[in-house]
Each structure stands twice: as C-alpha cells, then as structure tokens.
Amino acid sequence: METYERFDVSTTRLKGSDKFDCWREMARRSMVSVEIETPSPEAFDIAAKGVIQGEFTFGRIKCRPCTIMRNPDRAFDSSAESLLLFFVNSGTLMAEQSGRSCLLGAGDGVALATDRPYALRIEGAHEVAAIRLPRHLIGQPPGEVEIITARNLSDVKVYGSTLFSFANDICNAPDALDSFLLGRLGLSFSGIFASSVPFLSNSAPHRSGAPSRRATLDRVKSFVDAHMADPRLTPGYVAERMRFSSRYLAKLFEIEGTSLGRYIWDQRLDRAASDLVRGDGLARSVSTVAFSYGFKDPSHFSRAFRQRFHQSPSQYRDRIHRDPEPASKANEP
C-alpha cells in the first residue's frame, strides 16, 4: 500500500538548533536530505504544509533567508532518483546545480535533480509550491534532464505558465484531495513536465548553453589541472568543490573509459615526468618534484612512477638526457 501522509510543520515556536533539526527531519521525510545555512540563525523560520503520496510530495514552503544545500554523497535517503520542482509565489531565490545558476522571481519555476548536489540561496522571505516526483516518470534520457535542471521553466512560455498554475492548484490544498486523486494528478503533472523537457532542452543557448556532458567533463578536467599541486585533490574533493555527486563524476569519466581518480593519478605522474626533464625541474630533486604535484611520500611516488613508466624517476631523467627521444614515448616498455 502506498504511503499517504500529511505534514504541517513550523519552526516558529522552536529555538536554536531545534529549528534546524526539525526542518532537516521534515525535509528528509517529505523531499530529500539537505543542510541549511543562514546568516541569522535566531531570525530563521521555515514552515511547510502538504502531503506525501507514494513517490510524490506536494506542499507549500515559507522560509526566511537561508541557503539550502543537497549533497547526495552525504545523504541517507531513498529519493536519489527524484526531481524537485519549485514554483515561486513571492520573494526571490537563486538555484544552482551542475555549474549553472538561475535567479527566480514570482511566477518562475525550476527543476533540480536529487542525484546531484544543488543549492537554493534565499535572500529574503519567500513562498514556493514544491513538488517531488519520481524521475522514471519523465521518460527522458539522463542527459536531456541534466540540460534543463537549474534553468528557469518560464523560458518556455506556455509550458512554464501551465506548470506553475497546475503546481499551485495541487499544492494549495493537497490535504483536501483523496489519495487516489492525488496520485492521478501527480501522474498528469509528470506527463506535462515530461512534454516540456524537449522544448526546454532545445531552447538552451546553442542547445548547449547548459553544459553538455562533454563540456562538463572539460570543466572538471580544467579544475583538476588547476589544482594539481594540492594534496587534497581527490575525487571527493572535486565533487565537493564543483557541487557534483561522486556517482555523477564516475559516469562522466566513463565517456573516456577511465575514472576521475585514475585521471588525477595519471595527470600528476605525467606532469611530474615532464618536469623531471624540462626547465626548472632539471635542477630540482625527485622529492621536490613529487611534492609539487601533491605526492606526500617520495617512496610512494617512485613506486607509482615505475608502474607507469617502467623505470624509476632517476632512471627516466637519465634516459631522456642520454637518449633524447620524445617524452611522450618514454613510457613505452
């Protein structure tokens, strides 16, 4: 039997950390696990009222200034394959996901995928209609859905206004509707949203104004290249800094038949190898070169280097000077 649960939560009478604990638990049960930051904890308040119907949630949320953040890698919930849609009735908010952001005002809406990190930055008091729906009902390839997240649904005029009106009609009084009718309305809403996805996707700048997988992969590589010397550079660090989930990054690097961890490892070794035989690196010790690319242990570096280039760092350097073949061939057995 499907879940049917009403909720009506307000933090107005709570104090201190109880406010945040209350909202985290309510968000976990009704939407997804999130974290909250606010510039003024004592002034923070949030209220939500709605219904959980099976895989759907319909509700209204009123909130004071805060930032709501989702990180799937740190969450323990069952809503990783859902979409969240927020329709702004008053106030403004900034939605961010996958390196994109959009500013929303009254009458606007946005979709966010729960399997990737996102942030909602709320500057003033605001009110939204909020819907959680299962991703499998959209019937679109993951890449298509990725393109339309963190984009203003008002960009497609007819669909945007239809979704806004429909969402508010359902969320205004979901507890007045029985379980069967709510389920049918959820399916109808999902169908309309699914129909809008191709139009939203095609209206993206050069279709591509929201980054494609290839463009996103290039951005991740650029980040790795810029932080090569940072010993903290790991797949988890990249995911946290770029607001992607580790699972999404793993799928991204499958395009090239590798993993993010292997890419970081190989890039560090290749850069170190290049430095050993060129420019200022010639005057530096092997340990110094290793440290400059995030290796903490020279012995560990030497073992990894030998595994990739079939010789020790010192032998590699000596060989290049004795037999100056192109460095790109020096890793052949």
N, C-alpha and C positions, 0 to 999 in steps of 0.2 A: 504494500500500500504506500502511495506517495506521501511525502511529508507535506503537511499543511500546518503552518504555524504563524500566528500573528505576533508582531512585536511593536512595542511602543516605549521607547527609551529616551530619557532626557538626563543630562548631567547637571542640570541647574541646581539641584539640592546637594550635590556631592562636592567634596573639597579635595584639593591637592591631587595626589596620584590616583585617587579613587576615580576621578573623572576619566583619566586616560585608560585605566584598567577596564572600566565599564564599556568604553567605546571600542577598545580593541576586541573584547569578547563579543560584543554585538556585531561588529564588522566581520569577525571570523565566522559567526553562525549564519549571518544573513548574506554576506557578499564574499569577501576573501580576507585573509590575514594581512594587516597593514600596521605601519608605525606612524606616529604622529609627532610633529614638532610644532611648537607655537612660540611666537615672540613674547607672549604674555600669558603664562600658564594660569595665573589667578583669574584672568578675564575670559579664559577659554570655556566655551559651552558648545554642545552639539546635541541635536535631537533627531530621532529617526522614528518613523512610523510606517508600517507596511505589512506585507505578507510574504512568507516563503511558501511557494507552491512547487513541490518536486524540485526540478532543476532550475526553476525560475525564482527570482525575487523581484517584487515591485514595491517601491516605497518612496517616501519624501524625506529629504535630509535638510536640516537647517544647521548652519555652522558659522562660528566666528573665525577670525583669521588663524590660519594654520597651514601646515604642509603635510599632506597625507602621502605616504610612500609605500610602495609594494615591492618586495624583493622575494620572488618565488623560491630562491635557494635557501632562504631563512624561514620559510613558512611551512607549516604543517597543517595543510587543509586539503580538502578534496575538490577544490574549484579551479585547479590549474588549467583546465580546458574550457574556461568560460570567457565570455565577453561581458564587459561592463559598459553600460551606456548612461551618460549623464546629460540631462537637459536643464539648462539654466533658466530659472524663473526670475531671479533677482540677484544682483551683485555680479561680480566678475571672478573668473578663475583662469589659471594657466595650466594646461595639461601637457605633460611631457612623456614621450616614450620613443625608444629607438633613435635617439638623436634628433627627434622633431619636437616642436612645441607649437601650441596654438592658443591664442587668447580668446576666451569665450565670454560673451555677454548675454543679457536676457534674450531668449529666443533661439539661442545656439545650442548645439549638442555635440558630443564627442564619444567615440568608442575607444576602449582600451582593452588590450589582451592581458589576461591574468597570468599567462605563462612567461611573461617578460616583465622586468622592472618598469614601474611608471611612477610619476609624481603628479599630484594635484596641488597647486600653490594658490591658496585662497587669501586674497589681500584684505577683504572686508566681509561683513556679514553677507551671507548668500543663502539661497534656497534652490535645491535641484530636485527633479524627479530622477530616480535611479532605478535601473533595471539590470538584473543579471540574467543572462540567457546562455544555454549550452552552445558551445562553438560548433558542434557537429550539425546543428540545425541550419547553419548558414550555407553549407554545401559548396563552399569555395575553397580552392587550393590555399594552403597556408600563406604563400607569397602574396596572393591577392588581398587577404585580410590584413596582412602586415602593412601593405601600402596605405590602407585607409585608417589605421589607428593614429590617434593624436592629430587628426585633421578635423576641421570644423564641418560638421554634417550639413551646415547651411550652405556649403559650397555647391551642393546640388539642390537647387531651389525647391522643386516640387517634392522630392523625397524628404529633404530636410524639414520642411514645414509639416509634412504628413506625419513623419516620425515624432516630431515634437508634440503635435496635438494628440496623437494616439497614446504616446507615453504618459502625458499628463492626465488624459482621461482615465487610464488604468490606475495610475498612481494616486489620484486624488482620493479615492475611497476603495482601495482593494479589499478591505475587510467587509465591504457591503456585497461582494460578489462571492458566489459559492465556488468550491474547489474545481468543479468541472468547467465552469465558465472561465475561471482564471486560466486554467490550462489551455483552453481553446483560444483565448485572447493572446496568451503567450506565443502559441504557435503562429497565429496570424501576424503578430508583431514581428516575429522572427522571419516570416516569409517576406514581409515588406522590406525589412532591413537587408535580407539576402538579395533582393532585387536591386537594391540601391548600390551594392558593392561594386559591380562593374562600372557604373556611372561615376562613382567617387574615384575609382581607380583610374579611369580614363581622363578624368578632369585634373588629375595631379599634374603639376608642372612637368612638361616633357614626359608625361606619364611617370615620369621618373622624378618629379620634384621631391617626392618622398623617396628615400633611397631604396634602390633595388638591392637584392641580396649581394650582387657583385659590388655595388657601390659601398654597401655597409661593410663588406669584407675588406675593401680597400681602406676604409676609415679605421677599422680595427688594426690592420697592419701598420698604418701610419702611427697610431698610438703606440704600438709595440716598439716601432723603430725609434720613436722619440723618447722612450723610457728604457732603452736597452741597458743603461748603466745602473738602473735602480734595482737593488737586490730584492725588492718587494714584488717585482714583476712576475706574476703567476697568472694562470687563467682566472683564478678567483679575484685577483686584484683588478684585472682588466674588466671583468664583469661588473664589479662594484663601481669602478670609476666611470665606465661608459653606460651604466644602467641597462645592461643586458643580463639575461639569465645564463648560467653556465650551460644549460641544455641548449639554448638557442645558439650560443657561440660554437658548441660542438657541431651542431647541424650546419652552421655556416662554413666551417672549415672542411666539412665533408665534400664540398664543391671541388676541392683540390686534393682529395684523398689523404688528408692528414688531420691533425688535431691542433688546437691552439697551443697546447703545451709543447708539442713537437716543433711547431713553427718557432716559438720563442727559443727553444733549446738550439735548433739549427741556426737561427739568425745570430745568436750570441757566439756560437762557435765559428761561424763564417766570418763575422766581424773581427773576432779575436785573431783568426788566422790571417786575415788581411793586414791587421795592424802589426803582426809579428814581422812582416817582411816589407812594410812600406812606411815611409815618412818617419814621424817621431817614434813610432813603435820599434824601430830598429835599435834605438838607444835605451829602450825600456826592458826591464826583466820580464820573464814569462809570468811571474806572480803579479807584477803590476798590471800587465795587460789583462790577466784573468780578473783581477779585482775591478778593473774599469768596465767590465761587462757583466757585473753582478755575481760573479762566482766568489763564494766566500772561502773556499778551500782549494789551494793550488793543486793538491793531490787529486781531488775530485775533478778539477778542470783537466788535468793531464790525462786521466783515465777516459773522460768523455771525449777529449780531443783525439786520443789514439783510436777510439772506437769509430770516430767519423772519418779521420784522415789516415788511419792505418800507420801512424807514426807519432812519436811524441812531439810536443811543441818545439823543443830544441832541434830535433831532427828535421822537422818541417822547415824551420828557419834556415838551417844549414843547407838543406837540399835545394831550396829555392835559390840561394846565393851561389851554390855550386853548379846547379843546372837550372837556369832561369827560364823554365817553361811557364806558360800562362798559369796563374794561380788557380784558375777555375778547373785545371786538370790535375792539380796536386792532390786531390782527394781520391784519385784512382788507385787501386791496389798496385 
